[in-house]
């Protein structure tokens, strides 16, 4: 698979238990009580069979919208696009440091 719309956007989700998730997707919507993140990709029929295809482009059968993640809205406290990471890997807005990042690099 290859991204059609360029590199996907970076999203931060803070869960109600305080966990911070980082996702890369073109966008999201709320579908049946869940945040559904997706990306527009060019994929072979075989690759499409291994992904959850949400929509298809009528003019090009290899251009599809695939699900990246789905989380119940009740489990999410906050969703926002994340700006470029700071030197320690944390979001430069209000997010806590992401696990695995190393301060002082």
C-alpha positions as CSV (number, residue, x, y, z in Angstrom):
1,X,0.0,0.0,0.0
2,X,1.1,3.6,-0.6
3,X,-0.4,6.8,0.7
4,X,-2.3,8.7,-2.0
5,X,-2.7,12.1,-0.2
6,X,1.0,12.3,0.9
7,X,2.1,11.6,4.5
8,X,-0.8,11.2,6.9
9,X,-1.5,13.7,9.7
10,X,-0.3,13.0,13.2
11,X,-3.1,12.7,15.8
12,X,-3.0,12.5,19.6
13,X,-5.8,10.8,21.6
14,X,-5.9,11.1,25.3
15,X,-7.9,8.2,26.7
16,X,-9.9,8.6,29.9
17,X,-7.4,6.5,31.8
18,X,-4.7,9.0,30.9
19,X,-3.0,6.9,28.2
20,X,-1.8,8.9,25.2
21,X,-2.1,7.3,21.8
22,X,-0.4,8.6,18.6
23,X,-2.0,7.8,15.3
24,X,-1.1,8.6,11.7
25,X,-4.2,9.1,9.5
26,X,-5.6,11.4,6.9
27,X,-8.6,12.1,9.1
28,X,-11.4,10.7,11.2
29,X,-15.1,10.7,11.7
30,X,-17.5,9.5,14.4
31,X,-19.3,6.4,13.2
32,X,-21.7,4.4,15.4
33,X,-20.3,5.8,18.6
34,X,-16.6,5.4,17.7
35,X,-13.8,7.6,16.4
36,X,-12.9,6.0,13.0
37,X,-9.5,7.1,11.7
38,X,-8.7,6.4,8.0
39,X,-6.2,6.9,5.2
40,X,-6.5,7.2,1.5
41,X,-4.2,4.6,-0.1
42,X,-3.4,2.9,-3.4
43,X,-3.6,-0.9,-2.8
44,X,-3.7,-4.0,-4.8
45,X,-6.7,-6.4,-4.6
46,X,-4.6,-8.6,-2.3
47,X,-3.7,-5.8,0.0
48,X,-7.3,-4.6,0.1
49,X,-8.3,-8.1,1.3
50,X,-6.0,-7.7,4.3
51,X,-7.5,-4.3,5.3
52,X,-10.8,-2.9,6.3
53,X,-11.9,-0.9,3.3
54,X,-14.3,1.9,4.2
55,X,-14.8,3.4,0.7
56,X,-13.7,3.0,-2.9
57,X,-12.9,5.5,-5.6
58,X,-15.3,4.8,-8.5
59,X,-12.7,5.8,-11.1
60,X,-9.8,3.7,-9.7
61,X,-10.4,0.4,-8.0
62,X,-7.0,0.5,-6.4
63,X,-7.6,3.8,-4.7
64,X,-9.4,3.1,-1.4
65,X,-10.0,4.5,2.1
66,X,-8.9,2.1,4.8
67,X,-9.5,2.1,8.5
68,X,-6.4,2.9,10.6
69,X,-8.0,2.7,14.0
70,X,-11.4,2.7,15.7
71,X,-11.9,3.7,19.4
72,X,-15.2,4.0,21.3
73,X,-16.0,7.7,21.9
74,X,-16.7,6.9,25.6
75,X,-13.0,5.8,26.1
76,X,-11.5,9.0,24.6
77,X,-11.1,12.3,26.6
78,X,-9.4,14.4,23.8
79,X,-8.5,14.2,20.2
80,X,-6.4,16.7,18.3
81,X,-3.9,17.0,15.5
82,X,-0.4,17.0,16.8
83,X,2.1,19.6,15.7
84,X,5.7,18.7,15.0
85,X,7.2,16.8,17.9
86,X,9.5,18.7,20.3
87,X,13.0,17.5,20.9
88,X,11.8,15.0,23.5
89,X,9.1,13.5,21.3
90,X,6.3,15.1,23.2
91,X,3.6,17.2,21.5
92,X,4.5,20.9,21.7
93,X,0.9,21.7,22.7
94,X,-0.5,20.2,26.0
95,X,0.3,16.5,25.7
96,X,2.5,14.6,28.2
97,X,5.6,12.9,27.1
98,X,5.1,9.8,24.9
99,X,6.4,6.5,26.3
100,X,9.7,5.6,24.8
101,X,10.8,9.1,24.0
102,X,14.0,10.3,25.5
103,X,14.4,13.8,26.9
104,X,17.6,15.7,26.3
105,X,18.5,14.3,22.9
